[in-house]
Amino acid sequence: MLSFKNKHKTLLINLLQTILKKRIAVNLFLLLSVSSNVFSQFDSQVSQYMHNLSLVNPAYVGEQTMIQTSLFQRTQWIGMPGAPIVSSFLIDSPLKLFNEQHGVGIHFLSDIFGVFNNQQVRLMYSYKRNLGRGHISIGANLGFLNIICNGDSINISKISQDDGYHTANDPIIPLGKQTGIGADLGLGVQYFDKDYRVGISLTHINAPTIKLGDVSSFKTAPLLQAHVGYDFKMNNEDYNIRTNILFTTDFTSLTSHISALLYIKEKIWVGLGYRLEDSFCIIGGIKLFEGMKIGYSFDLPTSKLIYKTFGSHEIFATYEFSFFRDKSKAIKSIRIL
């Protein structure tokens, strides 16, 4: 028992020493995490985005050495009627063409919230070049948004009784099931080094307006996202800490999500996260076998929503594989997880 305590005491001391040595990086994280507004956005939230950064930036597509499939499922605000249910499925792969490194992928998204269903399909591409100790990548995504409004589920009479403003034949509220489609474009750039990664992306560059019926429309604002990640190396190689912070703005309001995960022998990870003025999350996961990882997070609201919901649940799974197996040339994935 004494040996167990001493081992973990030494681990804690090493951790503090490492953080002090890297205090410039720590100060950067604290500075970037400052924001003054709660953010309410069209695009869905994912607390475990760091396990596939192409969720937030097309420049990250194809960073691993094999084909990767990723599934993210989020049930937000349990117990609240009409709360978002988000499903994301991605496939991406590195590609070598004309002695140049590229990445290609596709992203399917379904985000059900209230009477709306936001469906997206994106083709993603990235071009990579070595730069300094790492490499730079420039990416783009092209796809479409399909917005579905289930107007039949809206009880106009009940609404008009409650607020005394709307009428039973309000022309602004779509009747029946209405669907609108719009093209979508995004760009991104990122830089990977041995210990850190940084990237920025702009989604919905064309700001598509999607018509729902004859009188209603859904306006999509451009979304800017910036990501910074840093790995803290420890004296004991069995342990390391990976920090990530994501800033998101629609140029009206701003939010940030910061997290720190402790990895144990690259097989198990546990950690904490915080979304500014929104929620506190607990994150954990495990590497089941080579190429297969699963994870779970629980978000507990820090706002007044805590009186209305039991929190949010999110799971993810990734699997990497190759059609061509060559053990003599096996390379460890460079994906930062």
Backbone torsions as a table, in degrees:
resi	resn	phi	psi	omega
1	MET	NA	-41.1	179.9
2	LEU	-64.4	-41.0	178.7
3	SER	-62.4	-39.6	179.3
4	PHE	-61.8	-45.3	179.8
5	LYS	-65.0	-43.4	-179.1
6	ASN	-63.0	-38.0	-179.8
7	LYS	-62.5	-44.5	-178.0
8	HIS	-76.2	-28.1	174.5
9	LYS	-66.5	-41.9	177.0
10	THR	-62.9	-40.2	178.8
11	LEU	-61.1	-42.4	-179.8
12	LEU	-65.6	-42.3	179.3
13	ILE	-62.2	-44.1	178.8
14	ASN	-61.1	-38.8	179.4
15	LEU	-63.2	-46.2	-179.8
16	LEU	-63.8	-40.4	178.6
17	GLN	-63.4	-40.2	179.7
18	THR	-64.2	-42.9	-179.8
19	ILE	-64.7	-40.1	179.0
20	LEU	-64.1	-38.9	178.8
21	LYS	-66.2	-30.8	-177.0
22	LYS	-103.5	31.3	-171.7
23	ARG	-64.8	-23.4	176.0
24	ILE	-62.8	-44.4	178.9
25	ALA	-65.4	-38.6	178.9
26	VAL	-62.6	-45.0	179.1
27	ASN	-61.5	-36.0	177.9
28	LEU	-62.7	-44.8	179.4
29	PHE	-61.7	-43.4	-179.1
30	LEU	-66.5	-38.8	180.0
31	LEU	-65.1	-45.0	-175.9
32	LEU	-72.1	-19.7	-177.1
33	SER	-83.7	-2.2	-179.2
34	VAL	-78.4	130.7	177.5
35	SER	-155.4	158.8	-173.8
36	SER	-115.9	-6.2	-174.4
37	ASN	-127.4	147.4	170.2
38	VAL	-77.4	140.9	-174.8
39	PHE	-109.1	128.4	175.8
40	SER	-119.6	113.3	-169.5
41	GLN	-122.4	161.3	176.5
42	PHE	-71.9	-40.4	-177.9
43	ASP	-78.1	149.5	-175.1
44	SER	-72.2	158.1	176.7
45	GLN	-99.0	141.6	175.6
46	VAL	-136.7	122.3	-176.4
47	SER	-80.1	-22.4	-177.5
48	GLN	-108.1	32.8	-178.7
49	TYR	-57.6	-26.8	-175.2
50	MET	-64.8	-13.4	178.6
51	HIS	-84.6	-8.4	168.7
52	ASN	-158.7	91.8	-172.3
53	LEU	-69.4	-10.4	175.1
54	SER	-69.0	-9.3	171.6
55	LEU	-61.8	-31.1	-175.1
56	VAL	-114.4	-10.7	-176.8
57	ASN	-155.8	119.4	-179.5
58	PRO	-65.7	-17.7	179.6
59	ALA	-66.7	-19.2	-179.1
60	TYR	-83.7	-7.7	-176.1
61	VAL	-65.1	135.3	178.6
62	GLY	80.0	22.9	-179.9
63	GLU	-75.5	-22.0	179.1
64	GLN	-84.0	174.2	-177.5
65	THR	-94.5	-6.2	-179.6
66	MET	-131.1	174.9	174.4
67	ILE	-68.5	135.0	-178.4
68	GLN	-125.9	133.8	171.6
69	THR	-113.0	138.7	-178.2
70	SER	-135.3	137.7	177.2
71	LEU	-127.9	127.9	176.6
72	PHE	-123.3	130.6	178.7
73	GLN	-131.8	122.1	-176.8
74	ARG	-128.1	127.1	173.2
75	THR	-112.3	108.2	-171.5
76	GLN	-96.9	142.7	174.3
77	TRP	54.0	64.1	-179.9
78	ILE	-55.3	133.7	177.7
79	GLY	92.3	-7.0	179.5
80	MET	-99.8	121.9	-179.7
81	PRO	-60.2	135.3	177.5
82	GLY	76.3	10.7	-179.5
83	ALA	-68.5	153.8	-176.1
84	PRO	-63.8	142.1	170.1
85	ILE	-126.4	115.5	-171.2
86	VAL	-114.4	132.3	175.8
87	SER	-129.5	126.6	177.7
88	SER	-128.3	136.0	176.1
89	PHE	-132.8	127.0	-178.1
90	LEU	-128.7	144.7	169.9
91	ILE	-130.4	125.4	177.0
92	ASP	-143.8	158.3	-173.8
93	SER	-154.0	146.1	170.4
94	PRO	-73.5	156.3	-178.8
95	LEU	-146.8	126.0	176.0
96	LYS	-104.4	121.3	-176.3
97	LEU	-140.7	125.1	-178.0
98	PHE	54.9	42.0	178.6
99	ASN	61.3	22.3	176.5
100	GLU	-119.4	149.2	-179.1
101	GLN	-94.1	131.8	179.5
102	HIS	-134.1	173.3	172.6
103	GLY	-141.4	141.8	178.6
104	VAL	-134.6	152.9	179.9
105	GLY	-171.1	173.6	176.7
106	ILE	-141.8	142.2	-175.8
107	HIS	-128.0	124.5	175.0
108	PHE	-110.3	132.8	-178.3
109	LEU	-134.5	137.3	170.8
110	SER	-130.8	121.3	-178.5
111	ASP	-127.4	104.2	-179.1
112	ILE	-97.5	121.0	179.1
113	PHE	-143.7	122.5	-178.4
114	GLY	60.6	-127.7	179.3
115	VAL	-92.6	4.3	-177.1
116	PHE	-106.2	151.9	171.9
117	ASN	-132.4	112.5	179.9
118	ASN	-95.0	109.5	179.4
119	GLN	-110.6	133.3	-178.2
120	GLN	-135.4	143.7	171.6
121	VAL	-130.7	128.0	-178.0
122	ARG	-132.4	130.8	169.0
123	LEU	-92.3	131.3	-174.5
124	MET	-120.6	144.8	179.3
125	TYR	-144.4	145.4	175.5
126	SER	-142.8	148.3	176.8
127	TYR	-119.5	132.3	-170.6
128	LYS	-123.1	139.8	175.5
129	ARG	-139.1	142.7	176.0
130	ASN	-66.5	141.2	179.8
131	LEU	-152.2	116.8	-179.0
132	GLY	62.7	-133.8	178.7
133	ARG	-81.4	-10.1	-176.9
134	GLY	-128.6	-143.5	178.4
135	HIS	-148.8	153.1	178.3
136	ILE	-107.9	148.3	-178.6
137	SER	-137.3	135.2	176.2
138	ILE	-116.9	129.5	-174.3
139	GLY	-132.9	164.5	177.8
140	ALA	-148.9	152.6	172.4
141	ASN	-133.1	143.2	179.7
142	LEU	-133.7	129.3	-178.7
143	GLY	-166.8	-151.6	179.4
144	PHE	-146.9	156.1	175.3
145	LEU	-108.2	136.0	176.0
146	ASN	-124.2	107.5	-178.3
147	ILE	-101.4	125.9	179.3
148	ILE	-114.9	129.3	176.1
149	CYS	-116.9	118.2	178.9
150	ASN	-90.6	79.0	-176.5
151	GLY	-62.5	-25.2	-179.3
152	ASP	-64.0	-22.3	-177.5
153	SER	-85.5	-1.1	179.5
154	ILE	-91.0	122.0	178.2
155	ASN	-89.8	91.1	-175.8
156	ILE	-61.9	-41.9	-178.1
157	SER	-61.0	-42.1	-179.2
158	LYS	-65.9	-40.7	-179.7
159	ILE	-64.1	-45.1	-178.0
160	SER	-64.3	-32.6	177.5
161	GLN	-70.4	-36.0	-175.7
162	ASP	-76.0	-40.4	-174.1
163	ASP	-107.0	-11.3	178.1
164	GLY	64.7	17.0	-177.2
165	TYR	-118.5	-53.1	-179.5
166	HIS	-71.4	152.6	175.7
167	THR	-112.2	163.7	-176.2
168	ALA	-64.6	-22.2	179.4
169	ASN	-115.3	37.8	-180.0
170	ASP	-59.6	117.5	-175.4
171	PRO	-71.7	-16.8	-178.2
172	ILE	-74.9	-29.4	-178.5
173	ILE	-84.7	121.3	-178.1
174	PRO	-60.2	141.0	176.7
175	LEU	-99.6	140.4	-179.9
176	GLY	69.2	-162.1	-179.8
177	LYS	-93.4	118.6	-179.2
178	GLN	-115.1	140.0	-178.5
179	THR	-131.2	138.1	176.9
180	GLY	-137.3	143.5	-177.3
181	ILE	-125.5	140.4	177.0
182	GLY	-145.3	148.4	177.2
183	ALA	-73.1	153.5	-176.5
184	ASP	-139.6	139.9	-178.1
185	LEU	-136.3	139.7	178.1
186	GLY	-143.5	153.3	179.2
187	LEU	-134.7	154.6	178.5
188	GLY	-159.7	159.7	175.3
189	VAL	-141.8	146.1	179.4
190	GLN	-149.6	159.1	175.6
191	TYR	-131.8	129.8	178.1
192	PHE	-109.7	129.3	171.2
193	ASP	-120.7	177.8	-179.0
194	LYS	-60.5	-39.5	-173.7
195	ASP	-110.7	-13.5	-176.8
196	TYR	-144.2	165.1	175.3
197	ARG	-145.4	145.1	-179.1
198	VAL	-146.3	139.0	-178.6
199	GLY	-156.9	161.9	178.1
200	ILE	-144.4	142.6	-178.6
201	SER	-142.4	156.4	176.1
202	LEU	-129.7	115.6	-178.8
203	THR	-103.3	155.3	-178.8
204	HIS	56.1	46.4	-178.6
205	ILE	-57.5	-38.4	-178.1
206	ASN	-82.1	-0.4	178.0
207	ALA	44.4	62.0	-175.2
208	PRO	-65.0	139.9	172.1
209	THR	-105.1	119.7	-174.2
210	ILE	-106.1	119.9	-178.4
211	LYS	-80.4	135.0	176.3
212	LEU	-119.8	95.8	-175.6
213	GLY	80.2	-160.3	-175.3
214	ASP	-87.5	-24.5	-172.5
215	VAL	-121.6	-9.2	-176.3
216	SER	-113.2	154.3	177.9
217	SER	-150.9	161.0	-179.2
218	PHE	-121.5	111.4	-177.4
219	LYS	-91.2	126.0	179.6
220	THR	-107.3	120.3	-178.6
221	ALA	-88.9	148.6	173.6
222	PRO	-57.2	145.9	-176.4
223	LEU	-125.4	120.2	179.1
224	LEU	-102.8	129.0	179.6
225	GLN	-130.5	131.9	177.7
226	ALA	-122.6	136.2	-176.3
227	HIS	-128.6	137.9	175.1
228	VAL	-133.5	134.2	177.2
229	GLY	-136.0	144.1	179.8
230	TYR	-142.6	137.7	179.0
231	ASP	-104.3	124.5	177.4
232	PHE	-94.4	113.0	178.8
233	LYS	-81.8	141.7	-179.6
234	MET	-115.5	162.9	-180.0
235	ASN	-62.4	-36.2	175.6
236	ASN	-86.6	112.0	-174.7
237	GLU	-66.3	-12.4	178.1
238	ASP	-74.3	-14.3	-176.5
239	TYR	-125.2	140.9	169.1
240	ASN	-154.3	156.7	-177.7
241	ILE	-117.6	129.2	179.5
242	ARG	-115.1	121.3	-177.9
243	THR	-109.2	145.9	178.5
244	ASN	-143.5	145.5	173.4
245	ILE	-141.9	137.0	-177.0
246	LEU	-125.7	129.0	177.6
247	PHE	-111.2	135.6	-177.5
248	THR	-134.5	132.7	178.3
249	THR	-146.7	144.8	172.1
250	ASP	-106.0	20.0	179.0
251	PHE	71.1	8.9	172.1
252	THR	-115.9	-41.5	178.4
253	SER	-140.3	168.2	-173.1
254	LEU	-138.9	141.8	172.7
255	THR	-140.4	167.9	178.1
256	SER	-145.1	151.4	176.1
257	HIS	-128.1	122.1	-178.6
258	ILE	-119.5	141.6	-178.2
259	SER	-147.3	156.4	175.5
260	ALA	-141.1	123.2	-177.6
261	LEU	-119.4	131.4	175.2
262	LEU	-93.4	119.2	178.8
263	TYR	-99.2	133.7	-179.4
264	ILE	-115.5	109.6	-179.6
265	LYS	54.8	28.0	179.0
266	GLU	57.7	20.5	-178.8
267	LYS	-119.0	-28.3	-178.7
268	ILE	-133.3	142.1	175.7
269	TRP	-140.1	143.1	176.8
270	VAL	-139.9	149.2	179.5
271	GLY	-177.3	-173.2	-176.0
272	LEU	-129.6	155.9	176.3
273	GLY	-144.6	160.7	179.2
274	TYR	-145.7	126.3	173.9
275	ARG	-102.3	123.1	-170.6
276	LEU	-50.7	125.4	175.9
277	GLU	52.8	28.7	-177.7
278	ASP	-134.1	-59.8	-173.7
279	SER	-159.2	159.9	175.0
280	PHE	-116.0	134.2	-175.2
281	CYS	-129.4	149.4	174.8
282	ILE	-110.2	129.4	-173.3
283	ILE	-124.7	139.8	176.5
284	GLY	-155.2	159.1	179.2
285	GLY	-170.0	175.1	-177.2
286	ILE	-150.8	146.4	173.0
287	LYS	-92.1	107.6	-175.6
288	LEU	-70.4	-43.9	176.1
289	PHE	-161.2	176.7	-174.9
290	GLU	-56.7	118.4	177.8
291	GLY	94.3	-12.4	-174.9
292	MET	-117.5	122.0	179.0
293	LYS	-133.2	146.1	174.2
294	ILE	-134.9	152.9	-179.4
295	GLY	-151.4	163.8	-178.2
296	TYR	-143.9	144.9	173.3
297	SER	-139.3	147.7	176.5
298	PHE	-123.4	123.4	-179.6
299	ASP	-104.6	126.1	177.4
300	LEU	-110.5	120.9	-177.3
301	PRO	-60.7	143.6	174.3
302	THR	-107.4	0.4	177.9
303	SER	-99.7	-169.4	179.5
304	LYS	-67.7	-9.7	176.6
305	LEU	-62.3	-19.8	-178.5
306	ILE	-61.0	-21.2	178.0
307	TYR	-83.2	-8.3	-174.9
308	LYS	-117.0	-10.9	-173.7
309	THR	-143.1	158.2	177.5
310	PHE	-91.5	4.3	-178.6
311	GLY	109.4	-172.1	-177.5
312	SER	-125.7	142.5	178.4
313	HIS	-114.5	142.8	179.1
314	GLU	-146.2	134.8	175.8
315	ILE	-126.9	154.0	174.3
316	PHE	-145.2	157.9	175.6
317	ALA	-147.3	137.2	175.1
318	THR	-129.0	145.3	177.3
319	TYR	-139.0	127.8	178.7
320	GLU	-109.6	137.1	-179.0
321	PHE	-151.1	166.9	178.3
322	SER	-140.1	144.0	176.1
323	PHE	-79.0	-15.1	-178.7
324	PHE	-122.2	114.0	-178.1
325	ARG	-104.0	124.9	177.6
326	ASP	-142.1	94.2	-174.3
327	LYS	-61.3	-28.8	-178.2
328	SER	-70.2	-17.2	-179.6
329	LYS	-119.0	24.4	-179.0
330	ALA	-65.6	132.8	-179.8
331	ILE	-126.5	136.7	177.5
332	LYS	-66.9	138.9	-180.0
333	SER	-59.0	138.5	177.5
334	ILE	-94.0	4.7	177.2
335	ARG	-62.1	127.4	177.7
336	ILE	-82.4	110.7	-178.1
337	LEU	-110.4	NA	NA
